[in-house]
C-alpha cells in the first residue's frame, strides 16, 4: 500500500449487510399486502438479483444514465408483479419508503470502528454503484465517516467499467496508483487492479446468507488481505 493516499470502498456487502437489512424492511410490508408466506430474505435476494442485469443496458449504452435508486424502484415493482401484487395499488409514499430500504442498511460490526481508524491515515470514500443521495442517507443512517462520495454517479458509469475507478481518481486529483479499492468481491478488485489501483480484500462470508459459495476467500494476489476492516486498519498501521 506504499504511496496510497485514498481508500475507496465498495459499500453493498463490503461495508453494510444489505441482505439482513432489506429483509427486515420487507417483512412488515409483505405482511400488510398478503404476502406473509414469502421469505423476506429470499425476497431480498430476488430484488438484489436484478441489480446487475438492470445496469447492463446502461453499461452497453442501450439506456441513458439512470441512478441506482431509480433502478431499485423499477426492480422492486418487477419483483412484486412476479408475486402477483400490482405495485400501482400501493400508495406512492409507501412504495417510495420500501425502495429506500437501501438507505437503511446496517453496517457490519467492524465497519464504523475500522473506517474511523483507517481515516486517521488515509482519505476514505465510496467507490460504489450507489448514487450520491443513496450513499449520503446510508452514511447518515449507519454513521459511516466518509470524506467523499464517489463512484458511479459522479463518473456516470457502473462498475466494473474502468471509468468508475479512473474517473474517481481523476475527480480526487490522484493517480490510480495513489488509490486503493477495498472490497469483498474479487471481480470488483480485478477490475480496479486493471486500472492501476491497489487492492484490499475483506471476506464477508454471509453477505448472501448461510449458503454463500462465492467470494469466501481472496482469489488473486491482492495487495492486502484482512479478516475485516479493523484488521485491515491494524495491518496498515492505523
C-alpha positions in Angstrom: 0.0 0.0 0.0 3.0 2.3 -0.3 2.1 5.6 -1.9 -1.7 5.1 -1.4 -3.5 8.3 -0.3 -7.1 7.3 -0.8 -9.0 4.1 0.1 -12.2 3.7 -1.9 -14.7 1.2 -0.6 -17.3 -1.0 -2.2 -20.3 -0.5 0.0 -23.1 -3.0 -0.5 -21.8 -6.2 1.1 -18.3 -4.9 2.0 -19.3 -2.2 4.4 -23.0 -2.9 5.0 -25.1 -6.0 5.4 -27.7 -5.4 2.7 -29.4 -8.9 2.9 -30.4 -8.9 6.6 -31.3 -5.2 6.5 -33.5 -5.3 3.4 -35.3 -8.5 4.7 -36.1 -6.6 7.9 -37.6 -3.8 6.0 -39.6 -6.1 3.7 -41.1 -8.2 6.4 -43.9 -5.8 7.6 -44.6 -4.7 4.0 -45.1 -8.3 2.8 -47.4 -8.9 5.8 -49.6 -5.9 5.0 -50.1 -6.9 1.4 -50.9 -10.5 1.9 -47.5 -12.0 1.1 -46.6 -13.1 4.6 -45.9 -16.6 3.3 -42.9 -15.3 1.4 -39.4 -15.4 3.0 -38.2 -11.8 3.3 -34.6 -12.9 2.9 -35.4 -14.7 -0.3 -37.3 -11.7 -1.5 -34.3 -9.5 -0.7 -32.2 -12.0 -2.7 -34.6 -11.8 -5.6 -34.6 -8.0 -5.5 -30.8 -7.9 -5.4 -30.6 -10.5 -8.2 -31.9 -7.8 -10.6 -29.2 -5.4 -9.6 -26.6 -6.3 -12.2 -29.0 -7.1 -15.1 -30.7 -3.7 -14.6 -27.3 -1.9 -15.0 -26.2 -3.8 -18.0 -28.2 -1.8 -20.7 -26.6 1.4 -19.2 -23.1 -0.1 -19.5 -23.8 -1.1 -23.1 -25.1 2.4 -24.0 -28.6 1.0 -24.7 -30.1 3.2 -22.0 -29.1 6.6 -20.8 -27.6 7.2 -17.4 -30.1 6.2 -14.7 -29.4 6.4 -10.9 -29.4 3.2 -8.9 -32.3 4.4 -6.7 -34.4 4.5 -9.9 -33.3 1.0 -10.9 -34.1 -0.2 -7.3 -37.6 1.2 -7.7 -38.1 -0.4 -11.1 -36.7 -3.7 -9.9 -39.0 -3.8 -6.8 -42.0 -3.3 -9.0 -40.9 -6.1 -11.2 -40.5 -8.5 -8.2 -43.9 -7.6 -6.8 -45.5 -8.3 -10.2 -43.8 -11.8 -10.2 -45.6 -12.4 -6.9 -49.0 -11.2 -8.3 -49.0 -7.9 -6.4 -49.8 -4.9 -8.6 -47.5 -2.1 -7.5 -49.9 0.5 -8.8 -52.3 -0.5 -5.9 -49.7 0.5 -3.3 -49.7 4.1 -2.1 -46.9 6.1 -3.6 -45.4 7.1 -0.3 -45.3 3.5 0.9 -43.7 2.2 -2.3 -41.1 5.0 -2.1 -40.4 4.2 1.5 -39.8 0.5 0.8 -37.5 1.4 -2.0 -35.5 3.5 0.5 -34.8 0.3 2.4 -31.4 0.5 0.6 -30.8 3.8 2.6 -31.2 2.0 5.9 -28.7 -0.8 5.8 -26.8 -1.8 8.9 -23.0 -1.6 8.8 -21.1 -4.8 9.7 -20.0 -4.6 13.3 -16.4 -3.8 12.3 -17.2 -1.2 9.7 -17.5 2.0 11.6 -14.6 1.4 14.0 -12.4 0.1 11.1 -13.3 3.0 8.9 -12.6 5.5 11.7 -9.2 4.1 12.3 -8.3 4.0 8.5 -9.4 7.6 8.2 -6.7 8.6 10.6 -4.1 7.8 7.9 -6.0 7.8 4.6 -8.7 9.8 2.9 -11.7 7.4 2.6 -14.8 7.3 0.5 -17.1 5.3 -1.6 -16.5 3.7 -5.0 -20.0 2.2 -5.2 -22.7 1.8 -7.8 -25.0 3.6 -5.3 -26.0 7.1 -6.3 -24.9 10.1 -4.2 -28.2 10.7 -2.4 -28.5 7.0 -1.5 -24.9 6.9 -0.2 -25.5 10.1 1.8 -28.5 8.8 3.6 -26.9 5.4 4.1 -23.9 7.1 5.7 -26.1 9.2 8.0 -28.1 6.1 9.0 -25.0 4.0 9.8 -22.6 6.6 10.9 -20.2 5.9 8.1 -17.4 8.6 8.2 -16.7 9.1 4.5 -14.5 12.0 3.3 -16.1 11.8 -0.1 -18.9 10.0 -2.0 -17.6 9.0 -5.4 -18.1 6.1 -7.8 -20.9 5.6 -10.2 -23.0 8.8 -10.3 -20.1 11.3 -10.3 -18.5 9.3 -13.2 -21.8 8.3 -14.8 -20.7 4.7 -15.2 -21.3 1.5 -13.4 -18.6 -0.9 -12.0 -16.8 -2.8 -13.4 -16.4 -0.2 -16.2 -12.9 1.4 -16.0 -14.5 4.8 -16.0 -15.9 4.3 -12.5 -12.4 3.7 -11.0 -10.3 6.0 -13.2 -13.0 8.8 -13.0 -12.9 8.6 -9.3 -9.1 9.0 -9.2 -9.4 12.0 -11.6 -12.2 13.5 -9.5 -9.9 13.4 -6.5 -6.8 14.7 -8.3 -5.0 11.5 -7.8 -3.1 9.0 -9.9 -4.6 5.5 -10.0 -1.6 4.1 -8.0 -2.4 6.5 -5.2 -5.8 4.9 -4.8 -6.8 1.5 -3.4 -10.2 -0.3 -3.7 -11.3 -2.2 -0.6 -13.9 -4.8 -1.4 -15.4 -8.2 -0.5 -15.8 -9.1 -4.2 -12.9 -10.5 -6.2 -14.3 -9.3 -9.6 -14.5 -5.7 -8.3 -10.9 -5.9 -7.2 -9.8 -7.4 -10.5 -11.4 -4.5 -12.4 -9.8 -1.9 -10.1 -6.4 -3.6 -10.3 -6.6 -3.5 -14.1 -6.9 0.3 -13.8 -3.8 0.6 -11.8 -5.4 0.7 -8.3 -4.0 -1.1 -5.3 -6.4 -3.6 -3.8 -7.5 -4.9 -0.4 -9.8 -7.9 0.1 -12.2 -8.3 3.1 -14.2 -11.5 3.2 -17.9 -11.2 4.0 -18.9 -14.9 4.0 -22.5 -14.3 5.0 -23.3 -11.4 2.6 -25.6 -13.7 0.6 -26.7 -15.8 3.6 -25.6 -19.0 5.2 -25.3 -20.8 1.9 -22.9 -18.4 0.2 -20.5 -20.1 -2.2 -18.5 -17.2 -3.8 -16.0 -14.6 -2.5 -15.3 -16.7 0.6 -11.6 -16.0 0.1 -9.1 -14.0 -1.8 -8.8 -15.4 -5.3 -5.8 -13.4 -6.5 -2.6 -11.8 -5.1 -4.3 -8.6 -3.8 -2.1 -6.0 -2.1 -3.7 -6.6 1.2 -6.0 -9.3 2.6 -7.6 -8.9 6.1 -10.2 -10.5 8.2 -12.3 -7.4 8.5 -11.9 -3.6 8.4 -10.5 -3.4 11.9 -7.9 -6.0 11.0 -7.1 -4.0 7.8 -6.6 -0.9 9.9 -4.2 -2.8 12.1 -2.3 -4.2 9.1 -1.9 -0.7 7.6 -0.7 0.8 10.8 -3.8 2.8 11.7 
